[in-house]
């Protein structure tokens, strides 16, 4: 087995792990937003819009990681 195929597999695995870490970050963000809304319910709309913006921005990291993993698996398998 060629060393390049193994390195590509490791790189694809690491790229997919960005989705797992993004999920943890989004869950933490939502939990803290719920805590903030519970403490200060009159600013719920501002907290919610900021939370949605933060989650959407962090989700792009997971999408890029998935894209890199797909590229590594299907574009460079014959190296």
Helices and strands as residue ranges (DSSP letters): H 3-39, G 41-43, H 44-74
